[in-house]
Amino acid sequence: MPAKTSRRKSRRIAPPAAAAVRSKRQAPRPRPVAASRNGHATAAGRNGGQARAQRQTVTLTDNRTGKSYELPIRDGTIDAIGLRQVKTGSDDFGLMSYDPAFTNTASCRSAITYIDGDRGILEYRGYPIEQLAEKSTYLETAYLLVHGELPTPRELEQWTHDIKYSTMVHENIKKFIDGFNYDAHPMGMLIGTVGAFSTYYPDARHIDDPASRELQTWRLIAKMPTIAAFAYRHSRGLPFVYPDNDLSFTGNFLSMLWKMSEAKYTPEPVLERAMQVLFILHADHEQNCSANAMRSVGSSRPDPYSATAAAAAALYGPLHGGANEEVLRMLELIGDKKRVPEFIKKFKKGEGRLMGFGHRVYKNYDPRAKIIKRTADEVFDLTGRNPLLDIALELERIALEDDYFVSRKLYPNVDFYSGIIYQALGFPVEMFPVLFAIPRTAGWIAQWREMITDPEQKIARPRQIYTGARGRKYQAIAKRPKSAANHLDDHQHRAVRLAPMPFASGAADSSARF
Ligand SMILES: CC(C)(COP(=O)(O)OP(=O)(O)OC[C@H]1O[C@@H](n2cnc3c(N)ncnc32)[C@H](O)[C@@H]1OP(=O)(O)O)[C@@H](O)C(=O)NCCC(=O)NCCS
């Protein structure tokens, strides 16, 4: 019964005394509330305004009934379930909040990553990203994210050993990857293969066992680079290269990607370090689309490989981890610094977006973009300057002087420069989201572990505002009028069937469409 559920939840999340409903007769009317300049409510009562501010509650008046409700404020939030007591009558379900893209909804309590989007601050477990990028390694940062503290020398040694000894994959995985089409997008291969891991490690279902969670953590962090490299080698028709545990985490990844006939691959230290920095910067970013997918899918309690496949799928989209791929395509399309003003005009008219600009949380320069810009200089000293960098710098210069971007607080994000480095390192654009997914795995698994052990979490299940029809009568098929919802006419339908498929390699092949 909904009413019962509501009472139980409000006891658990919102203390009943503070959340109690006060009718006009039971209690004095709440003091008038005025809005401050920033839109937040400020107490403005005649006497005791300060005492009222200290009460950490908000008073909500339902103008339909005249009733007032006092809701507790905890950590700058009100519990959405507290709104359910706001009702017009006993058969009313109660008020809900509507927030289709979670723009103003905290879905969890988390101690992993802190972002102050207005000031451009990013911290992992309290450590500024700038310090970690300068001094740490990816594996040490992964330990910090997962376990909450920087490791001691002994802990780091053990952690590194545990991960290195998990880099191999079952031989059948090679066959599995071989089954993908020659021009399959490597991100699709990564998503499919990490999902398939759930069949290789059925013990991963024991998600309530801390030892099992730790084992799956090593496996996930260790095996992502292996399957990413295998996917890349498959798309190039090259033999797979097995992990080399003498090398660092990023050195081994470069070896699995680039090793040819030499007996041992020796990574170039500048590039190995650049990859470390990029991996550290991408390791976590609190409740982004893919972390939310990890938690949301994980909340129904499947094994973590299945949840990671969902997170990787969320990352694949061009508005998230696919953005760096889109940035490169955009820069190539612009092709020349001189054409930048023309494209800026288009973006302002809504004809496409300036990819790599703007962020849901950062309303300032993304701190990661600043670090990546510096890393780019170090890489280009070695590889030679990527000519796309000049176009990117010109885009940034013009956009940051343009009122459209300034007024909307659109600044370069992490994806704006990362693709330019990846390209200089020799990666094809299709690999860019994969290069994001490898390090983000540490963040996903840290978020997942936090969610699994959080007593406040339950299966993620939002509500909806139903806008469809009700109580319709089923009609036999012969009697149905032509449906307005049947949007493709015969001609359009044929065109869809026969349209060439734009594969990653640029080849068009309609024969593969069944
Ligand atoms: C990241 C992103 C999805 C955040 O989206 P969001 O928080 O939902 O912001 P919105 O889409 O509501 O954008 C707010 C306004 O800025 C504009 N805007 C946002 N990003 C823009 C961009 N990259 N280029 C041009 N205009 C942009 C929107 O058109 C909108 O304008 P309006 O108020 O006139 O309608 C968005 O900025 C974007 O698409 N960026 C490009 C993709 C990208 O780089 N993604 C990687 C993120 S790490």
Ligand as a Chemical Component Dictionary entry (heavy atoms), coordinates in Angstrom:
data_LIG
# 
_chem_comp.id                   LIG 
_chem_comp.type                 NON-POLYMER 
_chem_comp.pdbx_formal_charge   0 
_chem_comp.three_letter_code    LIG 
# 
loop_
_chem_comp_atom.comp_id 
_chem_comp_atom.atom_id 
_chem_comp_atom.alt_atom_id 
_chem_comp_atom.type_symbol 
_chem_comp_atom.charge 
_chem_comp_atom.model_Cartn_x 
_chem_comp_atom.model_Cartn_y 
_chem_comp_atom.model_Cartn_z 
_chem_comp_atom.pdbx_ordinal 
LIG C1  C1  C 0 27.900 18.771 -21.407 1  
LIG C2  C2  C 0 26.474 19.196 -21.764 2  
LIG C3  C3  C 0 25.723 17.935 -22.233 3  
LIG C4  C4  C 0 25.788 19.778 -20.529 4  
LIG O1  O1  O 0 24.480 19.984 -20.862 5  
LIG P1  P1  P 0 23.401 20.680 -19.917 6  
LIG O2  O2  O 0 23.946 20.886 -18.563 7  
LIG O3  O3  O 0 22.158 19.887 -20.059 8  
LIG O4  O4  O 0 23.239 22.114 -20.549 9  
LIG P2  P2  P 0 22.206 22.501 -21.667 10 
LIG O5  O5  O 0 22.226 21.524 -22.786 11 
LIG O6  O6  O 0 20.891 22.791 -21.001 12 
LIG O7  O7  O 0 22.825 23.879 -22.185 13 
LIG C5  C5  C 0 22.573 25.152 -21.595 14 
LIG C6  C6  C 0 22.649 26.204 -22.704 15 
LIG O8  O8  O 0 23.982 26.244 -23.246 16 
LIG C7  C7  C 0 23.977 25.850 -24.617 17 
LIG N1  N1  N 0 25.095 24.926 -24.795 18 
LIG C8  C8  C 0 25.514 23.976 -23.905 19 
LIG N2  N2  N 0 26.615 23.374 -24.368 20 
LIG C9  C9  C 0 26.887 23.944 -25.564 21 
LIG C10 C10 C 0 27.895 23.720 -26.521 22 
LIG N3  N3  N 0 28.839 22.811 -26.328 23 
LIG N4  N4  N 0 27.878 24.467 -27.654 24 
LIG C11 C11 C 0 26.926 25.396 -27.855 25 
LIG N5  N5  N 0 25.937 25.659 -26.972 26 
LIG C12 C12 C 0 25.921 24.933 -25.846 27 
LIG C13 C13 C 0 22.653 25.146 -24.837 28 
LIG O9  O9  O 0 22.238 25.257 -26.197 29 
LIG C14 C14 C 0 21.758 25.918 -23.902 30 
LIG O10 O10 O 0 21.455 27.149 -24.501 31 
LIG P3  P3  P 0 20.002 27.835 -24.270 32 
LIG O11 O11 O 0 19.976 28.144 -22.795 33 
LIG O12 O12 O 0 19.997 29.017 -25.154 34 
LIG O13 O13 O 0 19.004 26.782 -24.662 35 
LIG C15 C15 C 0 26.494 20.260 -22.890 36 
LIG O14 O14 O 0 27.200 21.400 -22.467 37 
LIG C16 C16 C 0 27.059 19.718 -24.195 38 
LIG O15 O15 O 0 26.320 19.125 -25.000 39 
LIG N6  N6  N 0 28.398 19.913 -24.448 40 
LIG C17 C17 C 0 29.013 19.360 -25.625 41 
LIG C18 C18 C 0 29.309 17.889 -25.398 42 
LIG C19 C19 C 0 30.469 17.666 -24.469 43 
LIG O16 O16 O 0 31.515 18.299 -24.594 44 
LIG N7  N7  N 0 30.293 16.719 -23.550 45 
LIG C20 C20 C 0 31.352 16.311 -22.632 46 
LIG C21 C21 C 0 31.002 16.636 -21.229 47 
LIG S1  S1  S 0 32.379 16.258 -20.171 48 
# 
loop_
_chem_comp_bond.comp_id 
_chem_comp_bond.atom_id_1 
_chem_comp_bond.atom_id_2 
_chem_comp_bond.value_order 
_chem_comp_bond.pdbx_ordinal 
LIG C1  C2  SING 1  
LIG C2  C3  SING 2  
LIG C2  C4  SING 3  
LIG C2  C15 SING 4  
LIG C4  O1  SING 5  
LIG O1  P1  SING 6  
LIG P1  O2  DOUB 7  
LIG P1  O3  SING 8  
LIG P1  O4  SING 9  
LIG O4  P2  SING 10 
LIG P2  O5  DOUB 11 
LIG P2  O6  SING 12 
LIG P2  O7  SING 13 
LIG O7  C5  SING 14 
LIG C5  C6  SING 15 
LIG C6  O8  SING 16 
LIG C6  C14 SING 17 
LIG O8  C7  SING 18 
LIG C7  N1  SING 19 
LIG C7  C13 SING 20 
LIG N1  C8  SING 21 
LIG N1  C12 SING 22 
LIG C8  N2  DOUB 23 
LIG N2  C9  SING 24 
LIG C9  C10 SING 25 
LIG C9  C12 DOUB 26 
LIG C10 N3  SING 27 
LIG C10 N4  DOUB 28 
LIG N4  C11 SING 29 
LIG C11 N5  DOUB 30 
LIG N5  C12 SING 31 
LIG C13 O9  SING 32 
LIG C13 C14 SING 33 
LIG C14 O10 SING 34 
LIG O10 P3  SING 35 
LIG P3  O11 DOUB 36 
LIG P3  O12 SING 37 
LIG P3  O13 SING 38 
LIG C15 O14 SING 39 
LIG C15 C16 SING 40 
LIG C16 O15 DOUB 41 
LIG C16 N6  SING 42 
LIG N6  C17 SING 43 
LIG C17 C18 SING 44 
LIG C18 C19 SING 45 
LIG C19 O16 DOUB 46 
LIG C19 N7  SING 47 
LIG N7  C20 SING 48 
LIG C20 C21 SING 49 
LIG C21 S1  SING 50 
# 
